[in-house]
Amino acid sequence: MAEGRETMDAVAKRSVELAYRPTVGDLASALRVRARSTGAGRFQRRVLVCTVVAVAVSVLLSVAGSGRQDTPWQLYAGLMVFASLTTAVPWLQARQLHRLAERQGDIRGSVDDTGIRVTTAHSSVTLDWHLYPRYTETAELFVLLSADKSAVGVVVLPKRAVTDPEDVDRLRAILDRRLVRADAAEVPGGPRSRGRAVGRGAGSVALLLLGLLLFFFAFAAVQNAAHPDRFTGIQNNTAPISAVTLVLGTLAVAGAWWLVRRMTVMRVVTAVLAVLVLLAGGAALYRVGPMLHCWGSDRITRGPDGAYACYDF
């Protein structure tokens, strides 16, 4: 019995060997993890969300007003470009880091209770645990973070790098003994992880319903102009409102998919529902499209030939 316990202890203390070549996806995921685990990263995400919401609300209020021709669309476009670039920063940084990693070739690593040893074709380094006192786990990676507040130092250990699936559990056990989890909510299978999964699924469904509602509003907003036989004469030009609502609905559908992009079953279900919702959006766009050339006009009417004429009063 003592011999069995000694054997188990020896297996537990044996180092975990890794062999891999980092990808852009690995590095981008690690950078996103770092952003979620640092105060600066969380602040940046809040600024991004507030910017997108402010732009969406401002555009909607502007196109709903009477002075649409004075709408500072350049400002809104600039803010959206800012939001897009901010979102793309981890991917752009990962591209730069990947070019450097590619020059190192294949990476071989060894992890045990004494630290991490990393060897490439051109270098070899040993990392003590005190340099990286915390870590976060994702579905594909273990990400070690340095002790400073900004987590400048990052070590990426892909789970695919081990040959035996049991080594993933052994590697996690080593990290749990030597490090502190930066975010317990990321533990796969844990209560908080399951709660987050349920929350993401519910949020995805809510966004899909919001997208469908916005597409319905976009369809209904141009009801008068689309049926001049029932609503004769010159009508208020609601095409800009409809167009903005279509954009917001599309963003809601994209957000629904983004929430569950790492959840296999929900991702498939969301994709199917998103296609159905986008079909409704396509029907609304088919109705709104011919009116968009009157974007800056206050009034609109439809002639017998089906073409729309624009009027300003």
Buried (B, 14 or more C-beta within 10 A) or exposed (E): EEEEEEEEEEEEEEBBBBEBBBBBBBBBBBBBBBBBBBEEBEEBBEEBEEBBEEBBEBBBEBBEEEEBEEBEEEEBEEBBEBBEEBEEBBBEBBEEBBEEBEEBEEBBBBBBEEBBBBBBEEEEEEBEBEEBBBBBBBEBBBBBBBEEEEBEBBBBBBBEBBEEEEBBEBBBEBBEEBBEBBBEEBBEEBEEBEEEBEEBBEBBBBBBBBBBBBBBBBBBBBBBBBEBEEEEEBBEBBBBBBBBBBBBBBBBBBBBBBBBBBBEEBBEBBEEBBEEBBEBBEEBBEBBEBBEBBBBBBBBBBEEEEEBEBEEE
